[in-house]
Amino acid sequence: MREDLRRVWEPPEGQAAQRVLDDWIRRAESSGIRILVQFAHTLAAHRSGILNYYRYRISTGPLEGTNTKIRVLQRKAYGFRDREFSKLKIYGLHETRHELVGGVTGKYAKAG
């Protein structure tokens, strides 16, 4: 069932994806497996949002990544009171790819 559900993202247009999703929901509900039935009800409740992917073709992945970076920044800055500095750090998140904290020690330290 798990692999069959992934087929929702394969069709090039929404009509075929709708058929795949509806078929999966029907099969999950008729399986009698409680967790699958619950998940089928969740998918049915969010059906229009899932199928909107075919209309707009956008992903929330980048947004979720930015939200995670902000949560990590807030955890690191716990106890600081300067809101303006925090705001500037959040604005600067998209410019920073990697942050090195502290020095490298042990077997990974460069000799020389």
Backbone as XML, in Angstrom:
<?xml version="1.0"?>
<chain id="A" units="angstrom">
  <residue number="1" name="MET">
    <atom name="N" x="0.827" y="-1.194" z="0.000"/>
    <atom name="CA" x="0.000" y="0.000" z="0.000"/>
    <atom name="C" x="0.869" y="1.255" z="0.000"/>
  </residue>
  <residue number="2" name="ARG">
    <atom name="N" x="1.981" y="1.179" z="0.730"/>
    <atom name="CA" x="2.857" y="2.348" z="0.804"/>
    <atom name="C" x="3.392" y="2.697" z="-0.583"/>
  </residue>
  <residue number="3" name="GLU">
    <atom name="N" x="3.852" y="1.693" z="-1.301"/>
    <atom name="CA" x="4.400" y="1.945" z="-2.635"/>
    <atom name="C" x="3.309" y="2.410" z="-3.605"/>
  </residue>
  <residue number="4" name="ASP">
    <atom name="N" x="2.115" y="1.874" z="-3.449"/>
    <atom name="CA" x="1.015" y="2.297" z="-4.320"/>
    <atom name="C" x="0.652" y="3.757" z="-4.095"/>
  </residue>
  <residue number="5" name="LEU">
    <atom name="N" x="0.751" y="4.213" z="-2.864"/>
    <atom name="CA" x="0.424" y="5.610" z="-2.576"/>
    <atom name="C" x="1.408" y="6.559" z="-3.259"/>
  </residue>
  <residue number="6" name="ARG">
    <atom name="N" x="2.637" y="6.150" z="-3.404"/>
    <atom name="CA" x="3.633" y="6.998" z="-4.088"/>
    <atom name="C" x="3.257" y="7.248" z="-5.543"/>
  </residue>
  <residue number="7" name="ARG">
    <atom name="N" x="2.451" y="6.388" z="-6.121"/>
    <atom name="CA" x="2.038" y="6.544" z="-7.517"/>
    <atom name="C" x="1.182" y="7.787" z="-7.737"/>
  </residue>
  <residue number="8" name="VAL">
    <atom name="N" x="0.683" y="8.395" z="-6.665"/>
    <atom name="CA" x="-0.123" y="9.618" z="-6.794"/>
    <atom name="C" x="0.695" y="10.715" z="-7.469"/>
  </residue>
  <residue number="9" name="TRP">
    <atom name="N" x="2.011" y="10.730" z="-7.258"/>
    <atom name="CA" x="2.849" y="11.810" z="-7.784"/>
    <atom name="C" x="3.372" y="11.524" z="-9.183"/>
  </residue>
  <residue number="10" name="GLU">
    <atom name="N" x="3.129" y="10.340" z="-9.726"/>
    <atom name="CA" x="3.664" y="9.966" z="-11.036"/>
    <atom name="C" x="2.906" y="10.538" z="-12.235"/>
  </residue>
  <residue number="11" name="PRO">
    <atom name="N" x="1.566" y="10.578" z="-12.223"/>
    <atom name="CA" x="0.849" y="11.040" z="-13.422"/>
    <atom name="C" x="1.189" y="12.493" z="-13.773"/>
  </residue>
  <residue number="12" name="PRO">
    <atom name="N" x="1.202" y="12.798" z="-15.070"/>
    <atom name="CA" x="1.522" y="14.165" z="-15.484"/>
    <atom name="C" x="0.381" y="15.154" z="-15.254"/>
  </residue>
  <residue number="13" name="GLU">
    <atom name="N" x="-0.858" y="14.653" z="-15.083"/>
    <atom name="CA" x="-1.973" y="15.577" z="-14.861"/>
    <atom name="C" x="-2.809" y="15.133" z="-13.664"/>
  </residue>
  <residue number="14" name="GLY">
    <atom name="N" x="-3.607" y="16.060" z="-13.166"/>
    <atom name="CA" x="-4.357" y="15.852" z="-11.936"/>
    <atom name="C" x="-5.466" y="14.824" z="-12.017"/>
  </residue>
  <residue number="15" name="GLN">
    <atom name="N" x="-6.082" y="14.649" z="-13.194"/>
    <atom name="CA" x="-7.186" y="13.691" z="-13.312"/>
    <atom name="C" x="-6.721" y="12.270" z="-13.004"/>
  </residue>
  <residue number="16" name="ALA">
    <atom name="N" x="-5.592" y="11.889" z="-13.563"/>
    <atom name="CA" x="-5.057" y="10.541" z="-13.315"/>
    <atom name="C" x="-4.640" y="10.397" z="-11.855"/>
  </residue>
  <residue number="17" name="ALA">
    <atom name="N" x="-4.034" y="11.435" z="-11.304"/>
    <atom name="CA" x="-3.628" y="11.401" z="-9.893"/>
    <atom name="C" x="-4.847" y="11.279" z="-8.997"/>
  </residue>
  <residue number="18" name="GLN">
    <atom name="N" x="-5.924" y="11.939" z="-9.362"/>
    <atom name="CA" x="-7.162" y="11.857" z="-8.591"/>
    <atom name="C" x="-7.688" y="10.425" z="-8.581"/>
  </residue>
  <residue number="19" name="ARG">
    <atom name="N" x="-7.634" y="9.761" z="-9.729"/>
    <atom name="CA" x="-8.086" y="8.368" z="-9.797"/>
    <atom name="C" x="-7.212" y="7.466" z="-8.930"/>
  </residue>
  <residue number="20" name="VAL">
    <atom name="N" x="-5.889" y="7.667" z="-8.986"/>
    <atom name="CA" x="-4.971" y="6.862" z="-8.175"/>
    <atom name="C" x="-5.237" y="7.085" z="-6.692"/>
  </residue>
  <residue number="21" name="LEU">
    <atom name="N" x="-5.394" y="8.341" z="-6.282"/>
    <atom name="CA" x="-5.633" y="8.665" z="-4.877"/>
    <atom name="C" x="-6.968" y="8.094" z="-4.392"/>
  </residue>
  <residue number="22" name="ASP">
    <atom name="N" x="-8.015" y="8.283" z="-5.178"/>
    <atom name="CA" x="-9.329" y="7.769" z="-4.788"/>
    <atom name="C" x="-9.318" y="6.246" z="-4.687"/>
  </residue>
  <residue number="23" name="ASP">
    <atom name="N" x="-8.630" y="5.593" z="-5.624"/>
    <atom name="CA" x="-8.531" y="4.133" z="-5.585"/>
    <atom name="C" x="-7.789" y="3.686" z="-4.332"/>
  </residue>
  <residue number="24" name="TRP">
    <atom name="N" x="-6.701" y="4.382" z="-3.990"/>
    <atom name="CA" x="-5.928" y="4.011" z="-2.803"/>
    <atom name="C" x="-6.778" y="4.185" z="-1.539"/>
  </residue>
  <residue number="25" name="ILE">
    <atom name="N" x="-7.512" y="5.277" z="-1.466"/>
    <atom name="CA" x="-8.362" y="5.524" z="-0.297"/>
    <atom name="C" x="-9.415" y="4.423" z="-0.161"/>
  </residue>
  <residue number="26" name="ARG">
    <atom name="N" x="-10.046" y="4.035" z="-1.268"/>
    <atom name="CA" x="-11.050" y="2.959" z="-1.227"/>
    <atom name="C" x="-10.435" y="1.639" z="-0.751"/>
  </residue>
  <residue number="27" name="ARG">
    <atom name="N" x="-9.262" y="1.300" z="-1.289"/>
    <atom name="CA" x="-8.609" y="0.045" z="-0.891"/>
    <atom name="C" x="-8.195" y="0.073" z="0.570"/>
  </residue>
  <residue number="28" name="ALA">
    <atom name="N" x="-7.700" y="1.217" z="1.044"/>
    <atom name="CA" x="-7.285" y="1.328" z="2.448"/>
    <atom name="C" x="-8.491" y="1.197" z="3.375"/>
  </residue>
  <residue number="29" name="GLU">
    <atom name="N" x="-9.601" y="1.831" z="3.010"/>
    <atom name="CA" x="-10.799" y="1.752" z="3.850"/>
    <atom name="C" x="-11.367" y="0.333" z="3.893"/>
  </residue>
  <residue number="30" name="SER">
    <atom name="N" x="-11.269" y="-0.379" z="2.778"/>
    <atom name="CA" x="-11.815" y="-1.742" z="2.744"/>
    <atom name="C" x="-10.857" y="-2.776" z="3.333"/>
  </residue>
  <residue number="31" name="SER">
    <atom name="N" x="-9.617" y="-2.362" z="3.643"/>
    <atom name="CA" x="-8.645" y="-3.315" z="4.195"/>
    <atom name="C" x="-9.004" y="-3.760" z="5.608"/>
  </residue>
  <residue number="32" name="GLY">
    <atom name="N" x="-9.689" y="-2.903" z="6.333"/>
    <atom name="CA" x="-10.035" y="-3.232" z="7.713"/>
    <atom name="C" x="-8.897" y="-3.005" z="8.693"/>
  </residue>
  <residue number="33" name="ILE">
    <atom name="N" x="-7.747" y="-2.569" z="8.211"/>
    <atom name="CA" x="-6.595" y="-2.277" z="9.082"/>
    <atom name="C" x="-6.806" y="-0.874" z="9.642"/>
  </residue>
  <residue number="34" name="ARG">
    <atom name="N" x="-6.940" y="-0.801" z="10.961"/>
    <atom name="CA" x="-7.325" y="0.448" z="11.626"/>
    <atom name="C" x="-6.448" y="1.629" z="11.227"/>
  </residue>
  <residue number="35" name="ILE">
    <atom name="N" x="-5.134" y="1.457" z="11.252"/>
    <atom name="CA" x="-4.228" y="2.577" z="10.954"/>
    <atom name="C" x="-4.364" y="3.025" z="9.499"/>
  </residue>
  <residue number="36" name="LEU">
    <atom name="N" x="-4.583" y="2.081" z="8.585"/>
    <atom name="CA" x="-4.776" y="2.442" z="7.175"/>
    <atom name="C" x="-6.105" y="3.164" z="6.977"/>
  </residue>
  <residue number="37" name="VAL">
    <atom name="N" x="-7.140" y="2.713" z="7.675"/>
    <atom name="CA" x="-8.444" y="3.373" z="7.575"/>
    <atom name="C" x="-8.348" y="4.810" z="8.084"/>
  </residue>
  <residue number="38" name="GLN">
    <atom name="N" x="-7.659" y="5.003" z="9.210"/>
    <atom name="CA" x="-7.484" y="6.356" z="9.756"/>
    <atom name="C" x="-6.707" y="7.233" z="8.779"/>
  </residue>
  <residue number="39" name="PHE">
    <atom name="N" x="-5.647" y="6.673" z="8.204"/>
    <atom name="CA" x="-4.839" y="7.446" z="7.260"/>
    <atom name="C" x="-5.641" y="7.762" z="6.003"/>
  </residue>
  <residue number="40" name="ALA">
    <atom name="N" x="-6.463" y="6.823" z="5.556"/>
    <atom name="CA" x="-7.312" y="7.070" z="4.388"/>
    <atom name="C" x="-8.274" y="8.219" z="4.658"/>
  </residue>
  <residue number="41" name="HIS">
    <atom name="N" x="-8.814" y="8.283" z="5.866"/>
    <atom name="CA" x="-9.719" y="9.391" z="6.225"/>
    <atom name="C" x="-8.961" y="10.728" z="6.229"/>
  </residue>
  <residue number="42" name="THR">
    <atom name="N" x="-7.720" y="10.696" z="6.708"/>
    <atom name="CA" x="-6.896" y="11.913" z="6.696"/>
    <atom name="C" x="-6.625" y="12.362" z="5.264"/>
  </residue>
  <residue number="43" name="LEU">
    <atom name="N" x="-6.267" y="11.409" z="4.403"/>
    <atom name="CA" x="-6.021" y="11.758" z="3.001"/>
    <atom name="C" x="-7.285" y="12.289" z="2.339"/>
  </residue>
  <residue number="44" name="ALA">
    <atom name="N" x="-8.409" y="11.678" z="2.638"/>
    <atom name="CA" x="-9.672" y="12.137" z="2.050"/>
    <atom name="C" x="-9.985" y="13.559" z="2.494"/>
  </residue>
  <residue number="45" name="ALA">
    <atom name="N" x="-9.698" y="13.868" z="3.751"/>
    <atom name="CA" x="-9.955" y="15.217" z="4.258"/>
    <atom name="C" x="-9.046" y="16.254" z="3.587"/>
  </residue>
  <residue number="46" name="HIS">
    <atom name="N" x="-7.850" y="15.837" z="3.183"/>
    <atom name="CA" x="-6.879" y="16.757" z="2.566"/>
    <atom name="C" x="-6.756" y="16.536" z="1.053"/>
  </residue>
  <residue number="47" name="ARG">
    <atom name="N" x="-7.693" y="15.838" z="0.487"/>
    <atom name="CA" x="-7.639" y="15.451" z="-0.926"/>
    <atom name="C" x="-7.454" y="16.643" z="-1.857"/>
  </residue>
  <residue number="48" name="SER">
    <atom name="N" x="-8.249" y="17.684" z="-1.669"/>
    <atom name="CA" x="-8.147" y="18.837" z="-2.577"/>
    <atom name="C" x="-6.780" y="19.512" z="-2.465"/>
  </residue>
  <residue number="49" name="GLY">
    <atom name="N" x="-6.231" y="19.595" z="-1.266"/>
    <atom name="CA" x="-4.906" y="20.189" z="-1.098"/>
    <atom name="C" x="-3.820" y="19.356" z="-1.751"/>
  </residue>
  <residue number="50" name="ILE">
    <atom name="N" x="-3.940" y="18.036" z="-1.640"/>
    <atom name="CA" x="-2.957" y="17.141" z="-2.270"/>
    <atom name="C" x="-3.014" y="17.298" z="-3.784"/>
  </residue>
  <residue number="51" name="LEU">
    <atom name="N" x="-4.207" y="17.318" z="-4.330"/>
    <atom name="CA" x="-4.360" y="17.408" z="-5.784"/>
    <atom name="C" x="-4.060" y="18.803" z="-6.327"/>
  </residue>
  <residue number="52" name="ASN">
    <atom name="N" x="-4.035" y="19.814" z="-5.466"/>
    <atom name="CA" x="-3.655" y="21.162" z="-5.903"/>
    <atom name="C" x="-2.210" y="21.213" z="-6.388"/>
  </residue>
  <residue number="53" name="TYR">
    <atom name="N" x="-1.414" y="20.242" z="-5.989"/>
    <atom name="CA" x="-0.029" y="20.173" z="-6.482"/>
    <atom name="C" x="-0.018" y="20.189" z="-8.007"/>
  </residue>
  <residue number="54" name="TYR">
    <atom name="N" x="-0.982" y="19.524" z="-8.614"/>
    <atom name="CA" x="-1.017" y="19.449" z="-10.079"/>
    <atom name="C" x="-1.458" y="20.754" z="-10.720"/>
  </residue>
  <residue number="55" name="ARG">
    <atom name="N" x="-2.106" y="21.600" z="-9.964"/>
    <atom name="CA" x="-2.513" y="22.894" z="-10.495"/>
    <atom name="C" x="-1.380" y="23.922" z="-10.368"/>
  </residue>
  <residue number="56" name="TYR">
    <atom name="N" x="-0.677" y="23.921" z="-9.245"/>
    <atom name="CA" x="0.306" y="24.974" z="-8.971"/>
    <atom name="C" x="1.753" y="24.507" z="-9.002"/>
  </residue>
  <residue number="57" name="ARG">
    <atom name="N" x="2.017" y="23.221" z="-8.837"/>
    <atom name="CA" x="3.366" y="22.639" z="-8.912"/>
    <atom name="C" x="4.392" y="23.361" z="-8.036"/>
  </residue>
  <residue number="58" name="ILE">
    <atom name="N" x="4.022" y="23.653" z="-6.811"/>
    <atom name="CA" x="4.968" y="24.240" z="-5.880"/>
    <atom name="C" x="5.152" y="23.299" z="-4.695"/>
  </residue>
  <residue number="59" name="SER">
    <atom name="N" x="6.276" y="23.442" z="-4.033"/>
    <atom name="CA" x="6.582" y="22.611" z="-2.879"/>
    <atom name="C" x="6.849" y="23.519" z="-1.679"/>
  </residue>
  <residue number="60" name="THR">
    <atom name="N" x="6.504" y="23.054" z="-0.502"/>
    <atom name="CA" x="6.782" y="23.829" z="0.705"/>
    <atom name="C" x="8.136" y="23.447" z="1.308"/>
  </residue>
  <residue number="61" name="GLY">
    <atom name="N" x="8.897" y="22.603" z="0.616"/>
    <atom name="CA" x="10.197" y="22.165" z="1.127"/>
    <atom name="C" x="11.126" y="23.310" z="1.503"/>
  </residue>
  <residue number="62" name="PRO">
    <atom name="N" x="11.365" y="24.286" z="0.606"/>
    <atom name="CA" x="12.241" y="25.401" z="0.969"/>
    <atom name="C" x="11.735" y="26.190" z="2.178"/>
  </residue>
  <residue number="63" name="LEU">
    <atom name="N" x="10.422" y="26.378" z="2.267"/>
    <atom name="CA" x="9.848" y="27.094" z="3.402"/>
    <atom name="C" x="10.080" y="26.319" z="4.699"/>
  </residue>
  <residue number="64" name="GLU">
    <atom name="N" x="9.871" y="24.996" z="4.661"/>
    <atom name="CA" x="10.094" y="24.174" z="5.846"/>
    <atom name="C" x="11.557" y="24.211" z="6.266"/>
  </residue>
  <residue number="65" name="GLY">
    <atom name="N" x="12.465" y="24.219" z="5.298"/>
    <atom name="CA" x="13.890" y="24.317" z="5.610"/>
    <atom name="C" x="14.231" y="25.627" z="6.299"/>
  </residue>
  <residue number="66" name="THR">
    <atom name="N" x="13.657" y="26.723" z="5.814"/>
    <atom name="CA" x="13.894" y="28.025" z="6.434"/>
    <atom name="C" x="13.327" y="28.059" z="7.852"/>
  </residue>
  <residue number="67" name="ASN">
    <atom name="N" x="12.133" y="27.494" z="8.044"/>
    <atom name="CA" x="11.549" y="27.452" z="9.385"/>
    <atom name="C" x="12.425" y="26.658" z="10.343"/>
  </residue>
  <residue number="68" name="THR">
    <atom name="N" x="12.998" y="25.570" z="9.873"/>
    <atom name="CA" x="13.900" y="24.770" z="10.715"/>
    <atom name="C" x="15.132" y="25.583" z="11.093"/>
  </residue>
  <residue number="69" name="LYS">
    <atom name="N" x="15.694" y="26.309" z="10.128"/>
    <atom name="CA" x="16.867" y="27.144" z="10.421"/>
    <atom name="C" x="16.533" y="28.203" z="11.469"/>
  </residue>
  <residue number="70" name="ILE">
    <atom name="N" x="15.344" y="28.787" z="11.379"/>
    <atom name="CA" x="14.939" y="29.803" z="12.353"/>
    <atom name="C" x="14.797" y="29.183" z="13.739"/>
  </residue>
  <residue number="71" name="ARG">
    <atom name="N" x="14.203" y="27.993" z="13.828"/>
    <atom name="CA" x="14.070" y="27.331" z="15.135"/>
    <atom name="C" x="15.442" y="27.019" z="15.736"/>
  </residue>
  <residue number="72" name="VAL">
    <atom name="N" x="16.397" y="26.568" z="14.918"/>
    <atom name="CA" x="17.742" y="26.287" z="15.411"/>
    <atom name="C" x="18.393" y="27.580" z="15.894"/>
  </residue>
  <residue number="73" name="LEU">
    <atom name="N" x="18.243" y="28.658" z="15.138"/>
    <atom name="CA" x="18.792" y="29.953" z="15.524"/>
    <atom name="C" x="18.206" y="30.404" z="16.856"/>
  </residue>
  <residue number="74" name="GLN">
    <atom name="N" x="16.906" y="30.231" z="17.048"/>
    <atom name="CA" x="16.264" y="30.618" z="18.302"/>
    <atom name="C" x="16.773" y="29.776" z="19.467"/>
  </residue>
  <residue number="75" name="ARG">
    <atom name="N" x="17.000" y="28.487" z="19.232"/>
    <atom name="CA" x="17.525" y="27.632" z="20.288"/>
    <atom name="C" x="18.939" y="28.053" z="20.690"/>
  </residue>
  <residue number="76" name="LYS">
    <atom name="N" x="19.763" y="28.380" z="19.680"/>
    <atom name="CA" x="21.135" y="28.814" z="19.965"/>
    <atom name="C" x="21.157" y="30.138" z="20.721"/>
  </residue>
  <residue number="77" name="ALA">
    <atom name="N" x="20.179" y="31.000" z="20.450"/>
    <atom name="CA" x="20.172" y="32.341" z="21.037"/>
    <atom name="C" x="19.322" y="32.407" z="22.301"/>
  </residue>
  <residue number="78" name="TYR">
    <atom name="N" x="19.009" y="31.282" z="22.885"/>
    <atom name="CA" x="18.163" y="31.263" z="24.068"/>
    <atom name="C" x="18.744" y="32.168" z="25.153"/>
  </residue>
  <residue number="79" name="GLY">
    <atom name="N" x="17.937" y="33.063" z="25.678"/>
    <atom name="CA" x="18.368" y="33.955" z="26.746"/>
    <atom name="C" x="18.769" y="35.336" z="26.271"/>
  </residue>
  <residue number="80" name="PHE">
    <atom name="N" x="19.064" y="35.495" z="24.985"/>
    <atom name="CA" x="19.401" y="36.815" z="24.482"/>
    <atom name="C" x="18.139" y="37.649" z="24.353"/>
  </residue>
  <residue number="81" name="ARG">
    <atom name="N" x="18.259" y="38.948" z="24.604"/>
    <atom name="CA" x="17.085" y="39.815" z="24.623"/>
    <atom name="C" x="17.009" y="40.787" z="23.444"/>
  </residue>
  <residue number="82" name="ASP">
    <atom name="N" x="18.027" y="40.847" z="22.608"/>
    <atom name="CA" x="18.074" y="41.821" z="21.527"/>
    <atom name="C" x="17.255" y="41.324" z="20.323"/>
  </residue>
  <residue number="83" name="ARG">
    <atom name="N" x="16.000" y="41.768" z="20.245"/>
    <atom name="CA" x="15.108" y="41.323" z="19.165"/>
    <atom name="C" x="15.587" y="41.811" z="17.800"/>
  </residue>
  <residue number="84" name="GLU">
    <atom name="N" x="16.135" y="42.999" z="17.733"/>
    <atom name="CA" x="16.592" y="43.545" z="16.452"/>
    <atom name="C" x="17.724" y="42.698" z="15.877"/>
  </residue>
  <residue number="85" name="PHE">
    <atom name="N" x="18.662" y="42.290" z="16.737"/>
    <atom name="CA" x="19.758" y="41.430" z="16.287"/>
    <atom name="C" x="19.214" y="40.079" z="15.808"/>
  </residue>
  <residue number="86" name="SER">
    <atom name="N" x="18.227" y="39.528" z="16.532"/>
    <atom name="CA" x="17.617" y="38.258" z="16.128"/>
    <atom name="C" x="16.967" y="38.387" z="14.756"/>
  </residue>
  <residue number="87" name="LYS">
    <atom name="N" x="16.295" y="39.509" z="14.528"/>
    <atom name="CA" x="15.651" y="39.739" z="13.238"/>
    <atom name="C" x="16.695" y="39.805" z="12.127"/>
  </residue>
  <residue number="88" name="LEU">
    <atom name="N" x="17.806" y="40.474" z="12.379"/>
    <atom name="CA" x="18.874" y="40.556" z="11.383"/>
    <atom name="C" x="19.472" y="39.181" z="11.093"/>
  </residue>
  <residue number="89" name="LYS">
    <atom name="N" x="19.622" y="38.351" z="12.129"/>
    <atom name="CA" x="20.146" y="36.999" z="11.941"/>
    <atom name="C" x="19.196" y="36.175" z="11.078"/>
  </residue>
  <residue number="90" name="ILE">
    <atom name="N" x="17.891" y="36.330" z="11.284"/>
    <atom name="CA" x="16.907" y="35.597" z="10.475"/>
    <atom name="C" x="16.977" y="36.058" z="9.023"/>
  </residue>
  <residue number="91" name="TYR">
    <atom name="N" x="17.087" y="37.368" z="8.798"/>
    <atom name="CA" x="17.213" y="37.875" z="7.434"/>
    <atom name="C" x="18.478" y="37.336" z="6.765"/>
  </residue>
  <residue number="92" name="GLY">
    <atom name="N" x="19.528" y="37.144" z="7.547"/>
    <atom name="CA" x="20.795" y="36.667" z="7.001"/>
    <atom name="C" x="20.878" y="35.166" z="6.798"/>
  </residue>
  <residue number="93" name="LEU">
    <atom name="N" x="19.862" y="34.425" z="7.220"/>
    <atom name="CA" x="19.893" y="32.966" z="7.096"/>
    <atom name="C" x="20.061" y="32.493" z="5.663"/>
  </residue>
  <residue number="94" name="HIS">
    <atom name="N" x="19.421" y="33.151" z="4.728"/>
    <atom name="CA" x="19.480" y="32.687" z="3.342"/>
    <atom name="C" x="20.852" y="32.907" z="2.722"/>
  </residue>
  <residue number="95" name="GLU">
    <atom name="N" x="21.669" y="33.757" z="3.326"/>
    <atom name="CA" x="22.998" y="34.019" z="2.792"/>
    <atom name="C" x="24.034" y="33.034" z="3.316"/>
  </residue>
  <residue number="96" name="THR">
    <atom name="N" x="23.737" y="32.375" z="4.431"/>
    <atom name="CA" x="24.689" y="31.483" z="5.072"/>
    <atom name="C" x="24.371" y="30.045" z="4.705"/>
  </residue>
  <residue number="97" name="ARG">
    <atom name="N" x="25.348" y="29.337" z="4.168"/>
    <atom name="CA" x="25.153" y="27.923" z="3.818"/>
    <atom name="C" x="25.598" y="27.024" z="4.972"/>
  </residue>
  <residue number="98" name="HIS">
    <atom name="N" x="26.777" y="27.294" z="5.516"/>
    <atom name="CA" x="27.325" y="26.468" z="6.588"/>
    <atom name="C" x="27.900" y="27.380" z="7.660"/>
  </residue>
  <residue number="99" name="GLU">
    <atom name="N" x="27.758" y="26.956" z="8.876"/>
    <atom name="CA" x="28.292" y="27.734" z="9.978"/>
    <atom name="C" x="29.243" y="26.839" z="10.759"/>
  </residue>
  <residue number="100" name="LEU">
    <atom name="N" x="30.482" y="27.265" z="10.889"/>
    <atom name="CA" x="31.463" y="26.516" z="11.663"/>
    <atom name="C" x="31.556" y="27.149" z="13.044"/>
  </residue>
  <residue number="101" name="VAL">
    <atom name="N" x="31.310" y="26.354" z="14.045"/>
    <atom name="CA" x="31.350" y="26.839" z="15.415"/>
    <atom name="C" x="32.532" y="26.188" z="16.098"/>
  </residue>
  <residue number="102" name="GLY">
    <atom name="N" x="33.401" y="27.002" z="16.669"/>
    <atom name="CA" x="34.557" y="26.445" z="17.370"/>
    <atom name="C" x="35.626" y="25.981" z="16.403"/>
  </residue>
  <residue number="103" name="GLY">
    <atom name="N" x="36.680" y="25.456" z="16.936"/>
    <atom name="CA" x="37.781" y="24.984" z="16.109"/>
    <atom name="C" x="37.672" y="23.497" z="15.857"/>
  </residue>
  <residue number="104" name="VAL">
    <atom name="N" x="38.404" y="23.030" z="14.890"/>
    <atom name="CA" x="38.438" y="21.605" z="14.576"/>
    <atom name="C" x="39.558" y="20.982" z="15.386"/>
  </residue>
  <residue number="105" name="THR">
    <atom name="N" x="39.242" y="19.915" z="16.102"/>
    <atom name="CA" x="40.245" y="19.263" z="16.929"/>
    <atom name="C" x="40.277" y="17.781" z="16.615"/>
  </residue>
  <residue number="106" name="GLY">
    <atom name="N" x="41.223" y="17.112" z="17.189"/>
    <atom name="CA" x="41.304" y="15.663" z="17.050"/>
    <atom name="C" x="41.834" y="15.263" z="15.705"/>
  </residue>
  <residue number="107" name="LYS">
    <atom name="N" x="41.407" y="14.112" z="15.213"/>
    <atom name="CA" x="41.967" y="13.561" z="13.979"/>
    <atom name="C" x="41.577" y="14.347" z="12.747"/>
  </residue>
  <residue number="108" name="TYR">
    <atom name="N" x="40.583" y="15.267" z="12.844"/>
    <atom name="CA" x="40.179" y="16.061" z="11.695"/>
    <atom name="C" x="40.910" y="17.390" z="11.604"/>
  </residue>
  <residue number="109" name="ALA">
    <atom name="N" x="41.732" y="17.704" z="12.581"/>
    <atom name="CA" x="42.480" y="18.968" z="12.558"/>
    <atom name="C" x="43.563" y="18.882" z="11.484"/>
  </residue>
  <residue number="110" name="LYS">
    <atom name="N" x="43.756" y="19.984" z="10.770"/>
    <atom name="CA" x="44.794" y="20.029" z="9.743"/>
    <atom name="C" x="46.157" y="20.212" z="10.401"/>
  </residue>
  <residue number="111" name="ALA">
    <atom name="N" x="47.059" y="19.397" z="9.975"/>
    <atom name="CA" x="48.433" y="19.550" z="10.473"/>
    <atom name="C" x="49.124" y="20.586" z="9.600"/>
  </residue>
  <residue number="112" name="GLY">
    <atom name="N" x="49.855" y="21.430" z="10.247"/>
    <atom name="CA" x="50.606" y="22.309" z="9.369"/>
    <atom name="C" x="50.682" y="23.651" z="9.882"/>
  </residue>
</chain>
